Amino acid sequence: MLSVFVPTSSVLKKIDNIDVEALPPDAIWIDLKSPSPGEDKAVERLVGIEIPTREDMQEIEISSRLYIENNARYMTATLMCAADSQVPRTTPVTFILADHRLVTVRYDEPKPFALIAAKLARSCPSTITGDAVLLELLDAVIDRCADILERVGSDVDSVSSQIFEPSAEKGHARSYSQILLMIGKKGDLTSKVRECLVSIGRLISFVTVETDTGRWSKEQKAQFKTLQRDVSSLTDHASYLSNKITFVLDAMLGVVNLEQNNIIKLFSVMAVVLMPPTLIASVYGMNFKMMPELEHPWGYPLALLGMLAAAIGPYLFFKWKRWL
């Protein structure tokens, strides 16, 4: 799908389903989503660049993700997708800056793209360029990462309270499997956000190393510095959350281990309590002919009382020792 954005007096007009043979030359942002070969070739002719393939975008080497070719800057970053769903994922997105025109190539739906398209469709300067659109997209991506980390932090705090301060109704009988699954999902989401932040930080460092010192305005340079600080702080926060999730996971496993130990202790105590009555029953169950107690008229109730006393004695001893 090919979307072209053309600036007007006060908004950035989006044109969808455009004829690939009639791309407007004044377009400052060309968004390629899962492009066809014909769309690739049309954009290449208009902008004078080569559109990377999906396989090229998935390369993890820095030299394959950040490079200059034909005076155009190719920058591939990893962005979050479907972070609000049960199956969050990451996707590579390529940003190409060529002569103050921005070309984006993607194969998924990162939320910042729709947000920025809607924002610029409401209001934008008439002199907006692809450089400014790139800044808007990077700012939206970083804000999105911050929102995700805030939600993860809140969810981890909730899980922590469920472990250390269980409700009176459920107590520790709560389903630990659900808590473990939630911890795993939050850890996976945090690692994906951190991967996204690291790639964005590298992209910003690359794009600001500009041989043409007049490319960026003073305001844009200040904005890039702000974005770098935001990325650095969010990366640190993501690392903190990862450590916290690891601690919560260890605590959860410790609680499960304690629960299992309590169950084993209960069975052990019950076995010890029942051992003396079992011994008495075994003795009088031998049925030897010369056992005088077998002829006693009160033998049966006395044996029952003896077994009851033999069971109560160890139980009271364990309670006195606070082993129960």
Rosetta blueprint (number, residue, H / E / L):
1 M L
2 L E
3 S E
4 V E
5 F E
6 V E
7 P E
8 T L
9 S L
10 S L
11 V L
12 L E
13 K E
14 K E
15 I E
16 D E
17 N L
18 I L
19 D L
20 V H
21 E H
22 A H
23 L L
24 P L
25 P L
26 D L
27 A L
28 I L
29 W E
30 I E
31 D E
32 L E
33 K E
34 S L
35 P L
36 S L
37 P H
38 G H
39 E H
40 D H
41 K H
42 A H
43 V H
44 E H
45 R H
46 L H
47 V H
48 G L
49 I L
50 E L
51 I L
52 P L
53 T L
54 R H
55 E H
56 D H
57 M H
58 Q L
59 E L
60 I L
61 E L
62 I H
63 S H
64 S H
65 R H
66 L E
67 Y E
68 I E
69 E E
70 N L
71 N L
72 A E
73 R E
74 Y E
75 M E
76 T E
77 A E
78 T E
79 L E
80 M E
81 C E
82 A L
83 A L
84 D L
85 S L
86 Q L
87 V L
88 P L
89 R E
90 T E
91 T E
92 P E
93 V E
94 T E
95 F E
96 I E
97 L E
98 A E
99 D L
100 H L
101 R E
102 L E
103 V E
104 T E
105 V E
106 R E
107 Y L
108 D L
109 E L
110 P L
111 K H
112 P H
113 F H
114 A H
115 L H
116 I H
117 A H
118 A H
119 K H
120 L H
121 A H
122 R H
123 S L
124 C L
125 P L
126 S L
127 T L
128 I L
129 T L
130 G H
131 D H
132 A H
133 V H
134 L H
135 L H
136 E H
137 L H
138 L H
139 D H
140 A H
141 V H
142 I H
143 D H
144 R H
145 C H
146 A H
147 D H
148 I H
149 L H
150 E H
151 R H
152 V H
153 G H
154 S H
155 D H
156 V H
157 D H
158 S H
159 V H
160 S H
161 S H
162 Q H
163 I H
164 F H
165 E L
166 P L
167 S L
168 A L
169 E L
170 K L
171 G H
172 H H
173 A H
174 R L
175 S L
176 Y H
177 S H
178 Q H
179 I H
180 L H
181 L H
182 M H
183 I H
184 G H
185 K H
186 K H
187 G H
188 D H
189 L H
190 T H
191 S H
192 K H
193 V H
194 R H
195 E H
196 C H
197 L H
198 V H
199 S H
200 I H
201 G H
202 R H
203 L H
204 I H
205 S H
206 F H
207 V H
208 T H
209 V L
210 E L
211 T L
212 D L
213 T L
214 G L
215 R L
216 W L
217 S L
218 K H
219 E H
220 Q H
221 K H
222 A H
223 Q H
224 F H
225 K H
226 T H
227 L H
228 Q H
229 R H
230 D H
231 V H
232 S H
233 S H
234 L H
235 T H
236 D H
237 H H
238 A H
239 S H
240 Y H
241 L H
242 S H
243 N H
244 K H
245 I H
246 T H
247 F H
248 V H
249 L H
250 D H
251 A H
252 M H
253 L H
254 G H
255 V H
256 V H
257 N H
258 L H
259 E H
260 Q H
261 N H
262 N H
263 I H
264 I H
265 K H
266 L H
267 F H
268 S H
269 V H
270 M H
271 A H
272 V H
273 V H
274 L H
275 M H
276 P H
277 P H
278 T H
279 L H
280 I H
281 A H
282 S H
283 V H
284 Y L
285 G L
286 M L
287 N L
288 F L
289 K L
290 M L
291 M L
292 P H
293 E H
294 L H
295 E H
296 H L
297 P L
298 W L
299 G H
300 Y H
301 P H
302 L H
303 A H
304 L H
305 L H
306 G H
307 M H
308 L H
309 A H
310 A H
311 A H
312 I H
313 G H
314 P H
315 Y H
316 L H
317 F H
318 F H
319 K H
320 W H
321 K L
322 R L
323 W L
324 L L
